[in-house]
Amino acid sequence: SAFEAFSPISDSHYSALQLTASHHFAHGLYFQSAYTFSKSIDDVSTASVAFLTRFNNQDIATDSRGLSDFDRRNRWVTSFVYDLPFYKDRHDFTGNALGGWSISGVLLLQSGTPFTIMDSAGGSAVALASPAITASFAPGFGCSNALNTGNQASRLNNWVNPAAYMPAPVVGPDGSTGYGDSPRNCIIGPWQGNMDFTLNKNFRVAEHQNLRFRVDFFNLTNHPSFANPTITDVEAPPITINVMGVPTPVPALGRITSTVGNPRLVQFSLKYSY
Protein backbone atom coordinates (compact mmCIF):
# COMPACT_ATOMS: atom_id res chain seq x y z
CA SER A 1 0.00 0.00 0.00
CA ALA A 2 1.02 3.63 -0.38
CA PHE A 3 2.58 5.54 2.46
CA GLU A 4 3.80 9.06 3.12
CA ALA A 5 7.21 9.44 4.71
CA PHE A 6 7.94 12.32 7.08
CA SER A 7 11.68 11.72 7.26
CA PRO A 8 14.61 12.29 4.87
CA ILE A 9 14.96 8.68 3.75
CA SER A 10 15.91 9.41 0.14
CA ASP A 11 19.38 10.06 -1.21
CA SER A 12 20.92 11.49 -4.35
CA HIS A 13 24.26 11.35 -6.11
CA TYR A 14 25.74 14.00 -8.41
CA SER A 15 28.99 13.77 -10.35
CA ALA A 16 30.33 16.14 -12.96
CA LEU A 17 33.25 17.19 -15.10
CA GLN A 18 33.50 20.97 -15.29
CA LEU A 19 35.77 22.82 -17.71
CA THR A 20 36.17 26.60 -17.98
CA ALA A 21 38.33 28.65 -20.34
CA SER A 22 38.62 32.43 -20.26
CA HIS A 23 40.96 35.00 -21.73
CA HIS A 24 41.41 38.76 -21.95
CA PHE A 25 42.48 39.46 -25.51
CA ALA A 26 44.10 42.63 -26.74
CA HIS A 27 41.97 45.56 -27.87
CA GLY A 28 39.17 45.11 -25.33
CA LEU A 29 37.89 41.58 -25.97
CA TYR A 30 37.05 39.21 -23.12
CA PHE A 31 35.92 35.63 -23.76
CA GLN A 32 34.75 32.89 -21.40
CA SER A 33 33.41 29.41 -22.09
CA ALA A 34 32.25 26.82 -19.56
CA TYR A 35 31.21 23.22 -20.20
CA THR A 36 29.67 20.78 -17.71
CA PHE A 37 29.22 17.06 -18.26
CA SER A 38 27.18 15.74 -15.35
CA LYS A 39 24.84 13.07 -14.07
CA SER A 40 22.45 13.30 -11.14
CA ILE A 41 20.65 10.24 -9.75
CA ASP A 42 18.04 10.03 -7.00
CA ASP A 43 14.80 8.32 -6.10
CA VAL A 44 12.92 11.55 -5.32
CA SER A 45 13.88 14.98 -6.68
CA THR A 46 11.83 17.14 -4.33
CA ALA A 47 13.39 18.83 -1.32
CA SER A 48 10.43 18.19 0.96
CA VAL A 49 10.76 15.46 3.61
CA ALA A 50 6.99 15.11 3.87
CA PHE A 51 4.44 13.58 1.51
CA LEU A 52 7.10 11.52 -0.23
CA THR A 53 5.59 9.35 -2.94
CA ARG A 54 7.79 6.92 -4.81
CA PHE A 55 7.08 5.30 -8.14
CA ASN A 56 5.69 1.78 -8.40
CA ASN A 57 6.44 -0.29 -5.27
CA GLN A 58 6.45 2.26 -2.43
CA ASP A 59 8.44 -0.07 -0.19
CA ILE A 60 11.37 -0.40 -2.59
CA ALA A 61 13.41 2.75 -3.21
CA THR A 62 15.17 1.24 -6.21
CA ASP A 63 11.86 1.18 -8.11
CA SER A 64 12.05 4.99 -8.15
CA ARG A 65 15.78 5.38 -8.58
CA GLY A 66 16.77 7.05 -11.81
CA LEU A 67 17.93 10.32 -13.29
CA SER A 68 16.96 13.38 -11.29
CA ASP A 69 14.15 15.50 -12.65
CA PHE A 70 16.65 18.35 -13.11
CA ASP A 71 19.45 16.27 -14.67
CA ARG A 72 21.09 17.81 -17.76
CA ARG A 73 23.90 15.70 -19.18
CA ASN A 74 25.55 18.49 -21.17
CA ARG A 75 25.55 22.23 -20.55
CA TRP A 76 27.68 24.75 -22.42
CA VAL A 77 27.69 28.50 -21.68
CA THR A 78 29.85 30.92 -23.66
CA SER A 79 29.98 34.68 -23.12
CA PHE A 80 31.99 37.60 -24.48
CA VAL A 81 32.40 41.35 -24.05
CA TYR A 82 34.04 43.44 -26.73
CA ASP A 83 34.79 47.17 -26.50
CA LEU A 84 34.72 48.26 -30.12
CA PRO A 85 37.94 50.08 -31.01
CA PHE A 86 36.44 52.61 -33.42
CA TYR A 87 37.21 56.24 -32.51
CA LYS A 88 37.89 55.32 -28.89
CA ASP A 89 40.97 57.59 -28.69
CA ARG A 90 39.26 60.62 -30.18
CA HIS A 91 37.84 63.19 -27.80
CA ASP A 92 36.12 65.45 -30.31
CA PHE A 93 32.49 65.39 -31.44
CA THR A 94 33.08 62.48 -33.84
CA GLY A 95 34.75 60.39 -31.18
CA ASN A 96 32.00 61.14 -28.67
CA ALA A 97 29.29 60.23 -31.19
CA LEU A 98 30.83 57.19 -32.84
CA GLY A 99 33.20 55.86 -30.17
CA GLY A 100 32.50 54.17 -26.86
CA TRP A 101 30.39 51.31 -28.25
CA SER A 102 30.60 47.79 -26.88
CA ILE A 103 28.87 44.50 -27.61
CA SER A 104 28.35 41.45 -25.42
CA GLY A 105 26.55 38.15 -25.63
CA VAL A 106 25.75 34.91 -23.85
CA LEU A 107 25.16 31.62 -25.68
CA LEU A 108 23.56 28.70 -23.82
CA LEU A 109 23.22 25.15 -25.15
CA GLN A 110 22.04 22.33 -22.89
CA SER A 111 20.61 18.84 -22.96
CA GLY A 112 16.98 18.24 -22.17
CA THR A 113 15.67 16.96 -18.84
CA PRO A 114 14.33 13.43 -18.30
CA PHE A 115 10.70 12.41 -17.90
CA THR A 116 8.68 9.26 -17.28
CA ILE A 117 5.90 7.60 -19.24
CA MET A 118 3.12 6.82 -16.75
CA ASP A 119 0.04 4.60 -16.63
CA SER A 120 -2.88 6.34 -14.95
CA ALA A 121 -4.76 3.02 -14.72
CA GLY A 122 -1.85 1.10 -13.23
CA GLY A 123 -1.47 -0.01 -9.65
CA SER A 124 -5.14 -0.76 -8.99
CA ALA A 125 -4.21 -4.08 -7.39
CA VAL A 126 -2.43 -2.21 -4.60
CA ALA A 127 -4.79 0.79 -4.54
CA LEU A 128 -2.14 3.23 -5.77
CA ALA A 129 -3.28 6.38 -7.49
CA SER A 130 -1.90 7.96 -10.65
CA PRO A 131 0.74 9.12 -11.41
CA ALA A 132 2.74 6.74 -9.23
CA ILE A 133 2.81 3.82 -11.71
CA THR A 134 5.02 3.70 -14.79
CA ALA A 135 3.98 2.12 -18.08
CA SER A 136 5.48 -1.12 -19.40
CA PHE A 137 7.73 -1.44 -22.42
CA ALA A 138 6.35 -3.36 -25.37
CA PRO A 139 8.43 -6.38 -26.45
CA GLY A 140 11.64 -5.30 -28.17
CA PHE A 141 11.62 -1.79 -26.71
CA GLY A 142 13.52 -0.15 -23.88
CA CYS A 143 15.01 3.16 -22.80
CA SER A 144 17.50 3.13 -25.69
CA ASN A 145 14.99 2.86 -28.55
CA ALA A 146 11.69 4.24 -27.20
CA LEU A 147 12.40 7.68 -28.68
CA ASN A 148 11.38 8.50 -32.22
CA THR A 149 14.15 9.56 -34.60
CA GLY A 150 14.45 12.74 -36.63
CA ASN A 151 14.85 16.41 -35.87
CA GLN A 152 12.92 18.15 -33.12
CA ALA A 153 10.32 19.73 -35.37
CA SER A 154 9.36 16.38 -36.89
CA ARG A 155 8.84 14.80 -33.47
CA LEU A 156 6.68 17.40 -31.73
CA ASN A 157 3.56 15.27 -32.06
CA ASN A 158 5.29 12.02 -31.08
CA TRP A 159 8.51 12.59 -29.15
CA VAL A 160 8.35 8.95 -28.07
CA ASN A 161 7.21 6.01 -30.15
CA PRO A 162 3.69 5.12 -28.90
CA ALA A 163 4.27 1.52 -29.99
CA ALA A 164 7.10 1.27 -27.45
CA TYR A 165 4.73 1.37 -24.48
CA MET A 166 1.77 -0.55 -23.16
CA PRO A 167 -0.23 -0.40 -19.92
CA ALA A 168 0.96 -1.97 -16.70
CA PRO A 169 0.14 -5.70 -16.62
CA VAL A 170 -3.10 -7.14 -15.29
CA VAL A 171 -2.31 -9.17 -12.18
CA GLY A 172 -5.73 -9.99 -10.71
CA PRO A 173 -8.72 -11.99 -11.90
CA ASP A 174 -10.83 -8.87 -11.52
CA GLY A 175 -8.66 -7.01 -14.06
CA SER A 176 -6.65 -5.12 -11.45
CA THR A 177 -3.25 -3.93 -12.57
CA GLY A 178 0.23 -3.99 -11.09
CA TYR A 179 3.45 -2.10 -11.77
CA GLY A 180 4.94 -1.23 -15.14
CA ASP A 181 8.51 -2.19 -15.96
CA SER A 182 9.74 1.04 -17.58
CA PRO A 183 12.05 2.88 -15.17
CA ARG A 184 11.66 6.41 -13.92
CA ASN A 185 13.17 9.24 -15.97
CA CYS A 186 14.93 7.22 -18.65
CA ILE A 187 13.58 9.28 -21.57
CA ILE A 188 15.26 12.62 -22.35
CA GLY A 189 13.34 15.64 -23.56
CA PRO A 190 14.37 18.21 -26.20
CA TRP A 191 17.66 20.07 -25.96
CA GLN A 192 17.47 23.81 -25.47
CA GLY A 193 19.45 26.78 -26.69
CA ASN A 194 19.40 30.54 -26.30
CA MET A 195 21.46 33.54 -27.40
CA ASP A 196 21.27 36.95 -25.69
CA PHE A 197 23.03 39.95 -27.21
CA THR A 198 23.63 43.51 -25.96
CA LEU A 199 24.70 46.70 -27.75
CA ASN A 200 25.95 49.40 -25.36
CA LYS A 201 27.06 53.01 -25.84
CA ASN A 202 28.42 55.43 -23.26
CA PHE A 203 28.22 59.18 -23.86
CA ARG A 204 30.34 61.41 -21.66
CA VAL A 205 28.29 64.51 -20.87
CA ALA A 206 30.69 66.16 -18.41
CA GLU A 207 33.59 65.17 -16.18
CA HIS A 208 31.38 63.27 -13.73
CA GLN A 209 28.30 62.80 -15.89
CA ASN A 210 27.56 59.97 -18.32
CA LEU A 211 24.67 58.87 -20.45
CA ARG A 212 24.38 55.18 -21.27
CA PHE A 213 22.30 53.87 -24.15
CA ARG A 214 21.69 50.12 -24.25
CA VAL A 215 19.82 47.67 -26.47
CA ASP A 216 19.24 44.13 -25.20
CA PHE A 217 18.18 41.31 -27.50
CA PHE A 218 16.85 38.36 -25.53
CA ASN A 219 16.74 35.15 -27.59
CA LEU A 220 18.39 36.98 -30.48
CA THR A 221 17.77 34.25 -33.06
CA ASN A 222 14.16 33.67 -31.91
CA HIS A 223 14.99 29.99 -31.55
CA PRO A 224 12.18 27.98 -29.90
CA SER A 225 13.23 25.78 -26.98
CA PHE A 226 10.65 23.04 -26.56
CA ALA A 227 9.45 21.74 -23.21
CA ASN A 228 9.00 18.10 -22.29
CA PRO A 229 5.80 16.42 -23.46
CA THR A 230 2.75 17.55 -21.52
CA ILE A 231 1.02 14.19 -21.95
CA THR A 232 3.06 11.24 -20.69
CA ASP A 233 0.21 8.84 -19.93
CA VAL A 234 0.03 5.61 -21.91
CA GLU A 235 -3.74 5.62 -21.33
CA ALA A 236 -4.23 9.03 -22.99
CA PRO A 237 -6.76 8.79 -25.86
CA PRO A 238 -5.73 9.85 -29.39
CA ILE A 239 -6.14 13.48 -30.43
CA THR A 240 -7.07 14.93 -33.80
CA ILE A 241 -4.85 17.36 -35.70
CA ASN A 242 -5.11 18.80 -39.20
CA VAL A 243 -2.60 17.46 -41.69
CA MET A 244 -2.87 19.30 -45.02
CA GLY A 245 -6.38 20.32 -44.04
CA VAL A 246 -7.47 16.76 -43.26
CA PRO A 247 -8.41 15.86 -39.64
CA THR A 248 -6.06 13.07 -38.62
CA PRO A 249 -6.05 11.12 -35.34
CA VAL A 250 -2.61 10.83 -33.73
CA PRO A 251 -1.49 9.32 -30.42
CA ALA A 252 -1.43 11.85 -27.57
CA LEU A 253 1.41 10.08 -25.80
CA GLY A 254 4.61 12.10 -25.85
CA ARG A 255 3.16 15.14 -27.62
CA ILE A 256 5.01 18.43 -27.10
CA THR A 257 2.69 21.43 -26.92
CA SER A 258 4.71 24.17 -25.19
CA THR A 259 8.04 25.94 -25.10
CA VAL A 260 10.29 27.20 -22.33
CA GLY A 261 11.77 30.67 -22.21
CA ASN A 262 10.62 33.65 -24.24
CA PRO A 263 10.42 34.53 -27.92
CA ARG A 264 12.78 37.25 -29.12
CA LEU A 265 12.44 40.39 -27.01
CA VAL A 266 14.15 43.72 -27.66
CA GLN A 267 14.64 46.14 -24.77
CA PHE A 268 15.89 49.73 -25.01
CA SER A 269 17.19 51.61 -21.99
CA LEU A 270 18.74 55.01 -21.27
CA LYS A 271 20.60 55.72 -18.03
CA TYR A 272 21.97 59.04 -16.81
CA SER A 273 24.70 58.94 -14.14
CA TYR A 274 26.07 61.91 -12.25
C-alpha positions in Angstrom: 0.0 0.0 0.0 1.0 3.6 -0.4 2.6 5.5 2.5 3.8 9.1 3.1 7.2 9.4 4.7 7.9 12.3 7.1 11.7 11.7 7.3 14.6 12.3 4.9 15.0 8.7 3.7 15.9 9.4 0.1 19.4 10.1 -1.2 20.9 11.5 -4.3 24.3 11.4 -6.1 25.7 14.0 -8.4 29.0 13.8 -10.4 30.3 16.1 -13.0 33.2 17.2 -15.1 33.5 21.0 -15.3 35.8 22.8 -17.7 36.2 26.6 -18.0 38.3 28.6 -20.3 38.6 32.4 -20.3 41.0 35.0 -21.7 41.4 38.8 -22.0 42.5 39.5 -25.5 44.1 42.6 -26.7 42.0 45.6 -27.9 39.2 45.1 -25.3 37.9 41.6 -26.0 37.1 39.2 -23.1 35.9 35.6 -23.8 34.8 32.9 -21.4 33.4 29.4 -22.1 32.3 26.8 -19.6 31.2 23.2 -20.2 29.7 20.8 -17.7 29.2 17.1 -18.3 27.2 15.7 -15.3 24.8 13.1 -14.1 22.5 13.3 -11.1 20.6 10.2 -9.8 18.0 10.0 -7.0 14.8 8.3 -6.1 12.9 11.6 -5.3 13.9 15.0 -6.7 11.8 17.1 -4.3 13.4 18.8 -1.3 10.4 18.2 1.0 10.8 15.5 3.6 7.0 15.1 3.9 4.4 13.6 1.5 7.1 11.5 -0.2 5.6 9.3 -2.9 7.8 6.9 -4.8 7.1 5.3 -8.1 5.7 1.8 -8.4 6.4 -0.3 -5.3 6.4 2.3 -2.4 8.4 -0.1 -0.2 11.4 -0.4 -2.6 13.4 2.8 -3.2 15.2 1.2 -6.2 11.9 1.2 -8.1 12.0 5.0 -8.2 15.8 5.4 -8.6 16.8 7.0 -11.8 17.9 10.3 -13.3 17.0 13.4 -11.3 14.1 15.5 -12.7 16.7 18.3 -13.1 19.4 16.3 -14.7 21.1 17.8 -17.8 23.9 15.7 -19.2 25.6 18.5 -21.2 25.5 22.2 -20.6 27.7 24.8 -22.4 27.7 28.5 -21.7 29.9 30.9 -23.7 30.0 34.7 -23.1 32.0 37.6 -24.5 32.4 41.3 -24.0 34.0 43.4 -26.7 34.8 47.2 -26.5 34.7 48.3 -30.1 37.9 50.1 -31.0 36.4 52.6 -33.4 37.2 56.2 -32.5 37.9 55.3 -28.9 41.0 57.6 -28.7 39.3 60.6 -30.2 37.8 63.2 -27.8 36.1 65.5 -30.3 32.5 65.4 -31.4 33.1 62.5 -33.8 34.7 60.4 -31.2 32.0 61.1 -28.7 29.3 60.2 -31.2 30.8 57.2 -32.8 33.2 55.9 -30.2 32.5 54.2 -26.9 30.4 51.3 -28.3 30.6 47.8 -26.9 28.9 44.5 -27.6 28.3 41.4 -25.4 26.5 38.2 -25.6 25.8 34.9 -23.8 25.2 31.6 -25.7 23.6 28.7 -23.8 23.2 25.2 -25.1 22.0 22.3 -22.9 20.6 18.8 -23.0 17.0 18.2 -22.2 15.7 17.0 -18.8 14.3 13.4 -18.3 10.7 12.4 -17.9 8.7 9.3 -17.3 5.9 7.6 -19.2 3.1 6.8 -16.8 0.0 4.6 -16.6 -2.9 6.3 -15.0 -4.8 3.0 -14.7 -1.9 1.1 -13.2 -1.5 0.0 -9.6 -5.1 -0.8 -9.0 -4.2 -4.1 -7.4 -2.4 -2.2 -4.6 -4.8 0.8 -4.5 -2.1 3.2 -5.8 -3.3 6.4 -7.5 -1.9 8.0 -10.6 0.7 9.1 -11.4 2.7 6.7 -9.2 2.8 3.8 -11.7 5.0 3.7 -14.8 4.0 2.1 -18.1 5.5 -1.1 -19.4 7.7 -1.4 -22.4 6.3 -3.4 -25.4 8.4 -6.4 -26.4 11.6 -5.3 -28.2 11.6 -1.8 -26.7 13.5 -0.1 -23.9 15.0 3.2 -22.8 17.5 3.1 -25.7 15.0 2.9 -28.5 11.7 4.2 -27.2 12.4 7.7 -28.7 11.4 8.5 -32.2 14.1 9.6 -34.6 14.5 12.7 -36.6 14.8 16.4 -35.9 12.9 18.2 -33.1 10.3 19.7 -35.4 9.4 16.4 -36.9 8.8 14.8 -33.5 6.7 17.4 -31.7 3.6 15.3 -32.1 5.3 12.0 -31.1 8.5 12.6 -29.2 8.4 9.0 -28.1 7.2 6.0 -30.1 3.7 5.1 -28.9 4.3 1.5 -30.0 7.1 1.3 -27.4 4.7 1.4 -24.5 1.8 -0.6 -23.2 -0.2 -0.4 -19.9 1.0 -2.0 -16.7 0.1 -5.7 -16.6 -3.1 -7.1 -15.3 -2.3 -9.2 -12.2 -5.7 -10.0 -10.7 -8.7 -12.0 -11.9 -10.8 -8.9 -11.5 -8.7 -7.0 -14.1 -6.7 -5.1 -11.4 -3.2 -3.9 -12.6 0.2 -4.0 -11.1 3.4 -2.1 -11.8 4.9 -1.2 -15.1 8.5 -2.2 -16.0 9.7 1.0 -17.6 12.1 2.9 -15.2 11.7 6.4 -13.9 13.2 9.2 -16.0 14.9 7.2 -18.6 13.6 9.3 -21.6 15.3 12.6 -22.4 13.3 15.6 -23.6 14.4 18.2 -26.2 17.7 20.1 -26.0 17.5 23.8 -25.5 19.4 26.8 -26.7 19.4 30.5 -26.3 21.5 33.5 -27.4 21.3 36.9 -25.7 23.0 40.0 -27.2 23.6 43.5 -26.0 24.7 46.7 -27.7 25.9 49.4 -25.4 27.1 53.0 -25.8 28.4 55.4 -23.3 28.2 59.2 -23.9 30.3 61.4 -21.7 28.3 64.5 -20.9 30.7 66.2 -18.4 33.6 65.2 -16.2 31.4 63.3 -13.7 28.3 62.8 -15.9 27.6 60.0 -18.3 24.7 58.9 -20.4 24.4 55.2 -21.3 22.3 53.9 -24.2 21.7 50.1 -24.2 19.8 47.7 -26.5 19.2 44.1 -25.2 18.2 41.3 -27.5 16.8 38.4 -25.5 16.7 35.2 -27.6 18.4 37.0 -30.5 17.8 34.2 -33.1 14.2 33.7 -31.9 15.0 30.0 -31.6 12.2 28.0 -29.9 13.2 25.8 -27.0 10.7 23.0 -26.6 9.4 21.7 -23.2 9.0 18.1 -22.3 5.8 16.4 -23.5 2.8 17.5 -21.5 1.0 14.2 -21.9 3.1 11.2 -20.7 0.2 8.8 -19.9 0.0 5.6 -21.9 -3.7 5.6 -21.3 -4.2 9.0 -23.0 -6.8 8.8 -25.9 -5.7 9.9 -29.4 -6.1 13.5 -30.4 -7.1 14.9 -33.8 -4.9 17.4 -35.7 -5.1 18.8 -39.2 -2.6 17.5 -41.7 -2.9 19.3 -45.0 -6.4 20.3 -44.0 -7.5 16.8 -43.3 -8.4 15.9 -39.6 -6.1 13.1 -38.6 -6.0 11.1 -35.3 -2.6 10.8 -33.7 -1.5 9.3 -30.4 -1.4 11.9 -27.6 1.4 10.1 -25.8 4.6 12.1 -25.9 3.2 15.1 -27.6 5.0 18.4 -27.1 2.7 21.4 -26.9 4.7 24.2 -25.2 8.0 25.9 -25.1 10.3 27.2 -22.3 11.8 30.7 -22.2 10.6 33.6 -24.2 10.4 34.5 -27.9 12.8 37.2 -29.1 12.4 40.4 -27.0 14.2 43.7 -27.7 14.6 46.1 -24.8 15.9 49.7 -25.0 17.2 51.6 -22.0 18.7 55.0 -21.3 20.6 55.7 -18.0 22.0 59.0 -16.8 24.7 58.9 -14.1 26.1 61.9 -12.2 
